[in-house]
Each structure stands twice: as C-alpha cells, then as structure tokens.
Amino acid sequence: MKSAIILFPGTNREKDMEMALTHVTGRAPDIVWHKESTLPECDLMVLPGGFSYGDYLRCGAMAAHSPIMKEVIARAQKGVRLLAVCNGFQMLVETGLVPGALLHNRSVKFICKQVHLRVENTTTDFTNAFSRHQVIQVPVAHGEGNYFIDANGLKALEDNDQIAFRYCDATGAITEAANPNGAVANIAGVFNTTKTIMGMMPHPENAVVPHVNGHQGTALFQSLVEALG
Amino acid sequence: MTVQIAAKQKPVVQEPAITADLAKSFGMTADEFQLVHDILGRAPTYTELGVFSVMWSEHCSYKSSRIHLKKLPTTGACVIQGPGEGAGVIDIGDNQAALFKMESHNHPSFIEPYQGAATGVGGIMRDVFTMGGRPIANLNALRFGDPSHPKTRSLVKGVVAGISGYGNCTGVPTVGGETNFHTSYNGNILVNAMTVGLADQDNIYYARGAGVGQPIVYVGSKTGRDGIHGATMASAEFGDGNEDNRPTVQVGDPFTEKLLIEACLELMQSDAIISIQDMGAAGLTSSSVEIASKGDIGVVLTLDDVPQREHGMVPYEIMLSESQERMLMILKPGSEDTARAIIEKWDLDFAVIGYTTDDKRLKLYMYGECWCDIPVPPLVDQSPLYDRPSVPPVLPAAIDNTAYPLPDHSVLAALRTVIACPDIASKRWIWEQYDSLVMGETIFSPGIANTQALKSGDAALVKVPNKDKALAMSSDVTPRYVHADPYEGGKQAVAESWRNITATGATPLAVTNNLNFGNPEKPEIMGQFVATLNGMGDACRALDYPIVSGNVSLYNETSGQAIQPTPTIGGVGLIADYKQAVGLGFVRANETILVIGTTSGHLGQSLYLREVHGMETGRAPVVDLAAEKANGQFVRSEILAGHISACHDVSDGGLLVAIAEMAMAGQMGATLDAVSENPAAFWFGEDQARYVVTTAHPEALLSAAQIGGVPVQKIGVTGGSDLTIASESISIADLTQRNESWLPDYMSGTL
C-alpha cells in the first residue's frame, strides 16, 4: 500500500501518522505540501491532525481550499481511499465528501484523553480487521470534535451503515458519560456512502507503535493493508 | 495592475522631554539616568533612553541577582552550553543534545491570564528552537492564590486555556507540571513554562558568532505596539488598582509560532544562519544588542524596513515592542535568497533590516534620520549591578511532633482529608486540556490514574525519535519549605527534582531554574534569595546536577505582600532504554511494598499539619544530601536491574499519600503494616530522601540494600481493591473519587 499524507501549514500530527503507517505497512508515506497541485500515485490519501491555518476561521475551512485539495477531492471521488483524522476530519466535512459538521466540544474546552470506541461497521477497507462491535481504546485530542448532523442525516447514516465508530464505555455500552464531546449519537467517525472515505476525531495513529502504551488503533491500518495490499 | 505602495511618511512625533522623572517612569533610578549621560557624554534621545531602560531593567540585566547567580554550579560532564544563551544544552549521547529552559510569565498572566500564559509558552519555545532544538516537550509550574479568593477560579481557567490554546496548536506535547494554591499568590500568580528540545550537537545555533558586514534579517510576525515596556513591567511590584497595565500584555499567535518553528528548523538545515536570537523580552532591542555584544561588533538597523502591523510607528515603539513570534538572524552574506525562499514558503515575513559593523555601536535609522547611536559595550558591561543588603532568614521554631494526633485516632480519616486537599487533588481538569500525546513519543504523561498515555511516573518520560533512549523531565519546588527555611528549601527543590527523575530509572543530568521572589530591595527578601541559592548550589554540587539555564523573576509582590519564595527547578534526565523505566502505579498483586530511606516522622511544614490541623508551622525538613544520593543511586540501580516494578518518591503528604497515589495509579489496593508509635508522624511526616517501591524480589533488594548501607523498611503488600491499615480500610474507588472531585467541583463553582 502506497500512501500520501497532505501537510498543511499548522498540521502537527503528520509525524505520528507517518510513524503509524510506516510501522504497519513497512513503507514510509509520501508527505505532500499543500501548495503542490499534483499528488503522487497512491492507494491511500491521509488528511492528518493539527491546527491547519490556526483554526482561525473555522476548523478545516481554509485547508479545504488549499491548492492540493482539488486533486485530493478529485481522486477521492474516483475512489482512491481517503482517511481523515481530527483536523483532517474537520477539513473533510468542509469539502462535503462526508455529511455533518464538527462543533465545539460540549465542555467548550480542548480535551485530550483515552476513549473507548465501538466499531460499528467491519465490512469496509478501513475496518475489516476489527470484529463487529469490538471495543477499542484510543486517544482523542481536540477542541471541536462534537459531530453534528440533523435527524434526517442521522437516519441516512444509520440506514447506509455509514457510522464507523461510536464512543462507548469499556463494556461497549453507548452512554452519555462515554461521550467526550457531545457528538450526536456518540458518533466518532463516519464513512461516505461508498465507504471509500473515512473521517474520525480520535487518533488511531497514536495507538500503534510499540513504545506507545496501547495498540488498539493498529487494526485500522491493518485493515487498509489487507484491502489495498 | 501595479500596486503603489506609498513611501513611509514620518508621522508627527511628539516625544516627551528627557528628564529624570521620565527615566523614573521607565523604571530607572537617578543614578542610572546619570550613568546614561556619562556613557553617552550627552543627554539621551527618547529612543536611547528607552533602549537603556529596558536593557537595564531587572528582567534583562539581572542587576540584583547576577552576583549571586555566579555562585551556582553550571558545569559538568554533560554540559555543552550553560547559562547565557537562549537555553542550556546538554549531551544525551549519539551526537544528540537536549536544550531546555524554564521562564516565568507571572505579571502578564495575572493581568491577562489567557494571553499572558499563552505567550509565556510561546516565548520559552522560541528560546529552544532559536538554538536549533526541535521542541519535544513542554512543562509548566503554576501557583495560584487561595481557592476562596475571588480571582482564583478565573485565573486558573484563563491560564490553563492559554497554555492549552498555544501549546496544543504548536503540536508540542505538554507532558508535565505542577499546580499549587496558597494565599501568598492571591495578588501575584506564578506561571513558569519550560520547554525541552532536541538537536544534533553539530547543528546548534547561538547568539554569538556574528562578524562584520553581514546582513541582519527579521523573520516572523509583524511588529505592533503590543508589549511595549513589558520587561519593565516584569520588574516592578503590583499595587492594587495597577491592573490597567493591560495594553502592555502581548498577544500570542500559536499558528505563526508553528510556522516559525518549521521555517527556522528547515533553514537551519542549510548553512545560511551565522547567529540568531529570538525577540523575547525587550524585543528588537535586546536581540540586536545581544548579537552585537556577543559578536563584539556594531549594528545598523533601518527601522523603515521592519515589517509593521500598525501605521505611523516610531523607533521607540519598534525597538520596545514585544510583539510575539519574531526572530533576528545574522546571515552569511549571499545566502539571503535561499533564506527568503524557505521563510516565505511558510508564509512568514522576511526582511533585511540592517547590517553588522566594526564600530561596536547600535545605530538606528528611520524616516532618513538617526534616532539612536549608543556604544554597545558600556550598554552591556556597565549595566548596573547591585549587591543589595540582605538579612539572614529567621527560622520558625521547631514543633513537638507528638502534639498533632490523628483525627479520631484514624489514619484514614486524615488520608481522606489530605488526598482531597487542593495541592494533592488530581489536576485532571487541567491536564486533560493539554495534548500530551502529539508527536507520538510520550511514555509517561501527567497525572496519577487513568492518564492520557495510560501510564504515569514521577517524571514525564518522552522517547527520543528512532532511539530506545528517553528523556525524563520534572518540575519541582515546595514553596512552604523555602518560606520556612530558604536554605533547606532550596536544597529540597533540587533534591526532589533529582529524586523524581531517579524514580523512573533515569539518570538526572542537569536543571534549569526559575527563581520567583518578592522585592529584592527588601533585605529580608534578598536574604531569602541568597540563602535559597546557597541551598540550591550545595544540592546541585552534591548531586552532580548542574544548572544550565534559568530565569529570575523578582518583584512578585502586591501591595507589599510577597509570594512564598518559589525557586522552581526543571530537571532533565536520561534513560538508555525506555523499556526499563518504571511508573508509579502498582503493577501486580502480592508484591512487597518497601520504603527506601529513613522515616523519622518530620511533621514541621507538612501538608498534614496544614490540612488536618490548619497550621503552617514548624521547621522545614532537612535534606541529607549524602543520604539523598546513596538512596537514589540504590533505587536507580535496582530499577535497571529489573528488581523494582513501581517507584514513587515520598514528598507532599508523606508516606501514606505516596502509597495511596501508587494504589490509584495502578487501581489496586494494598495492606499496610500497622504502626503503634505516633502513626500521624510515621504516615504523614515529610522526611526527605525517601522512595516507595514495589518488588517481586524483596530478598534480593533487602540484601543489596544491606550491602550498600541503604535503609529499607518493609511496610506492606499489594493486592485487592482496598487500602487497609490495621482495622481500617478504604476502597481505591472511594480514594480515587475523593482525589478526583475537588478541582472539577471547584471549577464548576459547586464548592
């Protein structure tokens, strides 16, 4: 699997993603500067975490209009897999490739903590190495991760099996207490309709490499390797 | 379309008359004002007076502290660069270096907590990446007033949000720190920020080294009118009603800082930079004077070329602005285009604003006129130096250790109080706002139980990328000890730092210090300062733990009320293999709990006295540096030998608090041996040089201790879900709930 991470001004988790991808796939990803207009051939594109453009306008809003994004969107629409994490997820919803919006955390504070996620759909290229309703522990680190979608939109997501992960407690129960940011229906990650694009707030890339205390994000990257070679 | 840029027009400049009163309002004494005349052989211009006043401010010149700081040990086998540059630099093997420093932003954080704290973080990071070090960890030491003081809650909220907002955005993990509350900080909080960076030893940059005829380049944010005279504000006492100093607090932009980090580190991969200095306190003035002074050269600046955010600025404003996220560089002639391309790739301003000369003068031009022409050597070398009068501290009387019995004869009743008191209570509400995991190398993150990295230790532990080695870092000081006995308190701050690094298995290498004191013009404050430095110096020498950088913050007083002296120590250590490090949480049931070091039950100045008996009294505990060293070396060697599964130093709250924290961190109980004689002193005394360890190999450990002459006492066994002493017990869940609830309850206003 050949992957490319897009680097925006203010991106700060590209190294974490690079470490995780290199560790699981054995192959270092390309890092592509946002002012480039061409993207190397790749099987997976990644929009990483950080504070692109300082999050000064609206998280992800500026980055979604960077020169490289035209190409990223075009490729994603052709089916090249796109993984968007945290600030990347915020950009992704700005592009409209997945529905919804990311609002300020309910606490109106940045929050960094370990959370539990329940894997909702294991038939995708991003999640095939998980078992259905498997509970994994990974960290979140965001100020605006409160996923919002209206009732009709939520129904569509549920009907199309587009919810990737939900926040849950250690036993897998979807509870209010386990929801770190107030996200609608405890949604932590979603797919596009064809499941070729996934956006998520938590950081699986910070739960992969051996020295990190917790490796339950690994299966996400193994899923991609399984699907994309 | 062509864009016409109007030539800068000289604004109408109305400068006040140069008088001794004006100088006084700039914080200068009459003697200092006269000295300026003597150096120049004439009256200074308004701009020149501004330059002199900030360069000679306490903040920049260390005029009250310099002669005492000289006595501190600053050399050692690991030291590459001691105090005097942006940050201290130490050797961590493999041709790599750790760069670190701690710095205060106390006054700005009190006036404008969010921006004050945020720019404190930004400033200390710049000190590190200016020298070529990529920041890999931030720590902070915060002191707030009494929780019941009306300002405290909003100050906590603002300061934490500022640190979070700035640090998280720059992508540098905030991995450790400490937060305490005491009435002495009611009108003068402390915000001390520390950054640790990493560089290759052959790619470290300094302010020194500039030569003649080289271009001077300005990089980063534009200059505005913010922060003018910030260094002077940091060198004055607050009075009540002095809070309308607001306009002088700088505004931080962490996004620009992030770009500046990446741009500088990328440029440093070329050989374009000869010398570099960040524009921190006293902005363009101190950075240009420092480069000139250290290079033994002169500097000519054309201030029209300085990127400006506001219209009609005059040289005085440009030179004294403390706008953030700015750098001054001396480039190799001919490399300007290479440098410009890299800086502009990151969308930052780049401007050649002058050149270096051989006349050792600081000359400033703008609007076609010369506004300042000062000889640099006397500006620096003849800066005032004061040996201020001091009186030796008066130590409080010793107390009768048996006069403070347990409440209701219950050890656990006392524990329930102490574990929930503001200084011991979990600071989760704070550190969950900090991203401690970004960069992906954090092994031990802040807190005790259920932490962000899933593990906690006595020191933060951050792995070096692509290596097995890791850096251990800690921030420590116990102000109530320093207040009671500055000499022993100074020793204790260093010893506790050394102990916290040691407790992870790492070898302590060197420290940075941040000396927060009251008004040095008062002999009793100066007496505290001198005695504290004596104690720190003795401890650093005994523990081979040199001071490689630091910052002095004086005048921490409001309306004549000084803070408790707070000499914060930021320690850095190294462990060769992160897999050998131990955390503080219990790991397995049925392991033996041992205390290393002698427990004699010193209750003076203990948290037990303060929280259970409501008394801040008695002598501070004495630090036996020989025992400290022997006990620590023993603990470290046993950790590295694999005989110790968890380790926690005994500090605030004494033995039982240490054990309770280990239980909460591991979410596992313990059964402790009962003590019949003065259990309050045994469980809550704060004797120094002690560690609690758990082991599956007690015999091996006990015999090694006997051979080494290290005192060891078996005090219990791990296991179960309760902490049990004699007939009393408390569940770990209950203990955790008590420890966790105080701060969120306080912040939500329900307390």
Interface residues (C-beta under 8 A of the other chain):
Chain A: P9 G10 T11 N12 R13 K15 D16 M19 A20 K35 G49 G50 F51 Y53 G54 D55 Y56 K109 F110 I111 C112 K113 Q114 P139 A141 G143 H203 E205 N206 V209 H211 V212 N213 G214
Chain B: A161 S164 G165 N168 C169 T170 G171 D253 P254 F255 T256 K258 L259 K345 W346 D347 W431 E432 Q433 Y434 D435 S436 L437 V438 M439 G440 E441 T442 I443 N450 Q452 A453 L454 K455 K463 P465 Y578
